[in-house]
C-alpha cells in the first residue's frame, strides 16, 4: 500500500462503482449503505477533502517559499546594517553588538521538511516544531538588530531606504505574519489529513466499502458470474 496515492485509490473505487452501475439486472445490495447512490455520496466526500488538502498543500508551499525568500532578504539587510555601523567610529559599540546578532541571524537554518506525501499512509508535511522555532528566532534576532541600529546616534540621518526603520519594520511584520499563518495552515492541514486517513482506512472507510461492494456483487450475481469476475479485477 505504501506506493499508492490517495487519488489512485479514489480512481479505482470510482471505476468499481461505474462497472457495478452498468450491471443488468441492476445492482441491489441488501446493505443500503452500499447502493450506488450511497457510495456515490461517499466518494463525493472523499473527492472534496482530496481537493481541499491539495489546495492547502499548495498554499503552504507558496507561503513557505515566500517566507524563505523573505528571510534571505532580511539576512542581507542585517549585513547592510552591520556594514553601515562599521563605517562610523561613533557607532563602534553598536557595531560590535550588531555583528554578533547578525552573525547569528545569518547562521539560522530551519530543518528541511520531508516534502509532500506520496503514499497512502505517510503524511509528511513541512517540518513543524524546530522549523517554527527557527523562524520565530529569526524574527527575534532581526528585531534585536533593529533595536541596536536605532540606538546608534543619528542613525536615521541619511540611512539608505533598504535599511530604513520603515523598511525593516515592514520586513519584520511580514515574517511574523507568515509565521502565524503558516503555523495555522499546518495545523489545519494536519487535521484534514487525519480526517482523510479515516475516510480511506477507518472502520467505515473506503477500503471497507470497496471490499463490501465486491462481496455484495458475488452475493447477488453469484461467485462464478461474469459480474463477480469483472469486479475481482479491480484491485484496492
N, C-alpha and C positions, 0 to 999 in steps of 0.2 A: 504493500500500500504506500510505502514511503515515496515512490516516484510519481504518484498520481496527484493531479491537481484537483482543486475543488470544481473548476469549470469542466474538466473531463468527466468527473463523476456525475455532475449535473447533466451533461450532454447525453451520457449513456442512459440515465434514468428517463430523460425526455424521449429518447429513442424507444425505450421499452414501452413507455406509455403510448406512443404513436402506433407501435406494432399491435399492441393489445386493442387499441381503439378501432383497428381495422378488421378485427375478427368477426366472423359470421358463423353461427349466431352471436349476437352481441355479448360482450363480457358482462357477467352479472355475479359479482362475488358475494359470498354470504356476509362478509365483513363490509359494512357500508363505508368504512374509512379507506377502503381500497377501490372504491368506484373511480372511474376515470375523472369525474368531476372533482371528487375529494382530492385525488392525487394531483390533479392539475393545480388546485389551490395551494397545495403543499409545495409544489415545485415553484410556484409564483413567489412564495415567501422566501424560498432559498435564492431565487434569482435576484430578488430585491436586496437581500443582505449581501450577496456577492457584489452587486453593483455599488452598494453603499461602501463596502470595505475597499473596493478598488478606487473609489473616489477619494476616500480618506487617506489611503496609502499614497495616492498621487499628491494630495495636499501636503502630507507630511514630508514627502521627498522634496517638494518645491520649497517648503518652509525651511527644511534642514539645509538645503543648498544656499538659500538666501542668507541664513544665519552664518554659515561657513564663510561666505564671501564678505559679509559684514565684519566678522572677526578679523579677517585678513586686513581689511581697511583700517580697523581700529589699531591693530599692531603697527601698521605703517605710521599712523598718526602718533602713536606712542614714541616711535623712533624720531619723528619730527620734533616732538615736544622736547625730548632729551637733547637733540641737536641744537635747538634754539636756546635752551637753558645754558648749554655749554659755551655758547657764543658770547655770553656776558659775564664778566668776572663778578659782578654784583649778585649773580644768581648761582654761585658755586655751591652753596649749601643745598639749594633746591635741586641743582643738577645731580648731586650725589644721591639724594633720596629718590629722585625721579628715575635715575638709571637703574637702581635696584628693583624698583617696581616694574619698569619697562622690560627689564631682563626676564622677570617672572612672567610678565604678560606674553612676551614672545615665545616663552617656553611652554605655554599652556597647550595641551593636546587632549582633545576629547577621545575616549575609546571609540574604535570603529564598530559600527553596527554589523550585524550578520547579513543584512540585505533583506530583500523581500522573500517571503516564504514561497517555496516552490511545491513542496509536497502537501499531502493531505493533513498530516499531523504537525509538522514543525511550523510554529507560528512565530518566526523570527521577526524582529522589528528593529527600528533604530534604537540603539542602546539607551536605556534609561539609567537612573541611579547615578553612577560615576559620570556619565556623559552630561547629565543635567547639572551636576555639581561643578563640572569643569566650566561650563558656560556661565553658571552663576558666579563662579570665582573670577572669570574673565571680566564680567561686568563690575565686580567689586574692585578689581585691580585698576581697571580703566577709570573708575570714579576716584580712586585714590590718586591716580596720576593727574587727573584734572584738578583735584584739590591742591596738590603740590605746585602745579603750574600757576594756578590762580593766586597762590600765596607769594609768588615772586614779585618784588616791587616793580610796578609799572609793566607788568606782563602783557596787559591788553593793548598797550600802545604799539601800534604797528604790527600786531600779530597777524600772520597770514590767515586767510579765510579758512584754509583746511584745518587749522588747529585753534580757531576762534572759540570762545566759550559757547556760542550758539551752535556751531557745527558739532563740537564734541558732545554737547548735551543731547543733540538730536541723535547722534550715533548711539549714545548710551541708552536713551529711551527706546530706540528701535530694538536693541539687543534685549532689554528687559521685557519688552512686549512679545518678542519672538520666543523668549524662554518660557513665558507664561502660556502662550497659545500652543506651542509645541508640546508642552507637558500635558495640557488639557486634551489635545488631539491624541496623544499616545495613550492616555487613559481611556478615552472613548473607543479608540481602535482596539485596545486590548479586550474591552468588554464585548464589543461586537464580534471579535474573533472567537471568543468563548461561546457566544450565542450560536455562531455558525457551526462551531465544532459539535455542539449538542444537536443541532439540526441534522448534521451528517452522520454522527456516530452514537448519539444518545439512545435512551430506551425506546423512544418512539420516532427514531431518526429515519433519514432517507435510506440508510443501509438496511434497517429492519424492514421498511416498507418495500424496498427493492426485492428482497428475498420473498416476502409475503405475497407480492404480486405474482411471482413465478409459481409459488405453491398454489395460489388460487387458480391460476391458469391450468395447472395439472389437475386440480380438483374438479374443475368444470369440464374441461375438454378431454381429460384422460392423460395419463403419464406418457403414453406412446403416440399421442396425437401430433399432428403437424404443428398445431399451435404451441404445444409444450416444447417441441423441438426448436421452434424458432426463437422463443424467449430464452431457451437454455444457452443459446449462442451469445446472448448479451451479457457480458461479464461485469461484475461490480467493479 
